[in-house]
Amino acid sequence: MEKLEKSILEKITNPQLVKELSLEELTFLAQEIRDLIIKVVARNGGHLAPSLGVVELTLALLHVFDPREDKFIWDVGHQAYAYKILTGRKDSFPTLRQMGGISGFPKPEESPFDHFAVGHSSTSISAGLGMAVARDLLGKKNKVLAIIGDGSMTAGLAYEGLNQAGGLDKDLVVILNDNEMSISKNVGALSSFLSRKLSSRWMIKFKRDFESFIKQIPRIGEDILTYAKRSEEALKSFFTPGILFEAFKFNYIGPVDGHNLKKLITVFEEVKELNIPVLVHVLTKKGKGYAPAEKNPTYFHGVGCFEPETGKAKKIAACSLPTYTEVFGRTLCQLAKEDSRIVAITAAMPEGTGLSFFAEQFPERFFDVGICEQHAVTFAAGLAKEGFKPVVAIYSTFLQRAYDQIVHDVCLQNLPVVFCLDRGGLVGEDGPTHHGAFDFSYLRHIPNLVVSAPKDEAELQLLLYTALQANKPFALRYPRGVGSGVALLKEFRTLPLGQGELLRAGQDALVLAIGSRVYPALEAIEEIKEFSIGLYNLIFVKPLSKSLLDMIKNYDKIIIVEENTLQGGCGSAILEFLEENDCLDKIKVKRIGLPDMFIEHGNVNKLREKYGIDKSSIKEKILAFLRR
Ligand SMILES: Cc1ncc(C[n+]2csc(CCOP(=O)(O)OP(=O)(O)O)c2C)c(N)n1
């Protein structure tokens, strides 16, 4: 028996085989999958707790549906490890997130079973609806499954999808994977709405939360409420999580125990026969089956290497230095002590952005808005309009969502919102959906906005201080991980806007570097004996100052080094600056930065090497340019 059971996972070379398994075999397979996920994530790092939570759900879906025909759309995609293992990637799973290995997210180039590329949240319902409409136009019969977490249901985009899907009455299955967690505890009216312990105290609170939540829905909110209030009996039956989804014309099924394979399979078999919008509410436990992750799902949401036996983090050499994130979080607390107008906003990432320190010290001035980057920015605009100094801390890649809000709600009114973009530049193993490769480009053309990047942690402190004094929209971006270990500041001063600093004098050429590339550029230049090269730390991408122009005019060759895509980045800013000041014909320019492509996942240093922005590549490129 033991031998036979052990061989189940080994036998699963394609997802069709999951259909043939008995309940007992599926149960055993669930354990084998969990063991493999824990083993690999302990070594490679990754999204452990979300993936452990959906093992039975994945098995039940593959038991009933057919990914060769039916579309599996995982929201965010960080929970799809079991799906990867069961859809032909069991043997390559140990290469998870490694350079050249399989991705940590669904990736159609990697497998025909990955039906939609993803990494950012709340896209599954819209993408799924698009596929359902396409299916009907093509006269096909497949099912479309959007599997979305309760955290991802906090984003407006999810409701835009529900709204259209219900309106069109399409055959679309939404599976709500409710573990009551985003990365941290889920927030907002919706999270308590989905909560389901029917005590009388709960009922009173629930009614209050429900009413305030439902009233916010344009047009239909008041109607639902009037209807629901007609009688106390009706009210009681109405106040289940189903009412919200029924309002969107989805047929609500649930809640279903997400770890009970038998129940899940029964429900999905019924759902398979329906051809209307259906929402299946599944209750799961984040980190299920691994005690350390069940106990601390936030830590194990996305985790580095750890000891599988204990869950303890493996020490790495650089760990004693504080990360940029930590320096930002602690400095903001220091500054907020002196200025009660400072408020802090995160879109569901208090730990990731370093705002958890602020949340502890200033709970009344801290706001976690859910996975709602767009709302976060406009909410900040409202606060700024009333005299506050909002600091919006969002990863570079996720702020892409809020582009119009930055333009229309903040910069148009020149409001003093400070944008702190963590994970600027390459992030490594999370790959193309998470690299912060575009922020200089998507920010620097917006009028009124200051765009900056510190070379180290102390400069981050100065920029944050400067931003909070500037009384205008101000963005600063800094990389993932630890800095260079420079001494942190206790006292702050304002940096003059648009002015950088000359770090090294030289006659033959001037290198203009920014952010994470300043020190590697400096080291590269120091190794070059053939030419005398100056180095200027730009600090600002925008504005660019007259003093910079005067400095550049002393040279006939300049090189710009940045960790942003070359398209529209810092180098482009300098080129435009030279053109505006009639200098282009006299000065030769070389830009070093990221190429015009989506960069894959992998070790961040290897990626910098591969894409030519590490010290050695910078040195080679400078030499080639100057020798020309
Ligand atoms: C637009 C966007 N903002 C932020 C994130 C970071 N993020 C990744 S997973 C996650 C929480 C998702 O919660 P939920 O959907 O409930 O899934 P769970 O991890 O609980 O399974 C967040 C905030 C993201 N992926 N996309």
The ligand as a Tripos MOL2 file, in Angstrom:
@<TRIPOS>MOLECULE
LIG
   26    27     1     0     0
SMALL
NO_CHARGES

@<TRIPOS>ATOM
      1 C1         -2.0100   44.8090   -8.1700 C.3       1 LIG1
      2 C2         -1.3000   44.0320   -7.1060 C.ar      1 LIG1
      3 N1         -1.0540   44.6080   -5.9160 N.ar      1 LIG1
      4 C3         -0.4130   43.9290   -4.9510 C.ar      1 LIG1
      5 C4         -0.0090   42.6470   -5.1620 C.ar      1 LIG1
      6 C5          0.7840   41.9040   -4.0990 C.3       1 LIG1
      7 N2          0.0380   40.7370   -3.6140 N.ar      1 LIG1
      8 C6          0.3300   39.4990   -4.0590 C.ar      1 LIG1
      9 S1         -0.6670   38.3510   -3.3980 S.2       1 LIG1
     10 C7         -1.4730   39.4890   -2.4800 C.ar      1 LIG1
     11 C8         -2.5760   39.0390   -1.5760 C.3       1 LIG1
     12 C9         -3.5910   38.2430   -2.2980 C.3       1 LIG1
     13 O1         -4.5610   37.8050   -1.4060 O.3       1 LIG1
     14 P1         -5.6120   36.7320   -1.8800 P.3       1 LIG1
     15 O2         -6.1170   37.0890   -3.2160 O.co2     1 LIG1
     16 O3         -6.6180   36.5720   -0.8000 O.co2     1 LIG1
     17 O4         -4.7630   35.4180   -2.0730 O.3       1 LIG1
     18 P2         -4.0820   34.4830   -0.9530 P.3       1 LIG1
     19 O5         -2.6190   34.8240   -0.9840 O.co2     1 LIG1
     20 O6         -4.6960   34.7750    0.3740 O.co2     1 LIG1
     21 O7         -4.3320   33.1200   -1.4220 O.co2     1 LIG1
     22 C10        -0.9690   40.7640   -2.7030 C.ar      1 LIG1
     23 C11        -1.4380   41.9930   -2.0360 C.3       1 LIG1
     24 C12        -0.2750   42.0830   -6.4270 C.ar      1 LIG1
     25 N3          0.1060   40.8380   -6.7230 N.pl3     1 LIG1
     26 N4         -0.9290   42.7830   -7.3620 N.ar      1 LIG1
@<TRIPOS>BOND
     1     1     2 1
     2     2     3 ar
     3     2    26 ar
     4     3     4 ar
     5     4     5 ar
     6     5     6 1
     7     5    24 ar
     8     6     7 1
     9     7     8 ar
    10     7    22 ar
    11     8     9 ar
    12     9    10 ar
    13    10    11 1
    14    10    22 ar
    15    11    12 1
    16    12    13 1
    17    13    14 1
    18    14    15 2
    19    14    16 1
    20    14    17 1
    21    17    18 1
    22    18    19 2
    23    18    20 1
    24    18    21 1
    25    22    23 1
    26    24    25 1
    27    24    26 ar
@<TRIPOS>SUBSTRUCTURE
     1 LIG1         1 GROUP 0 **** ****
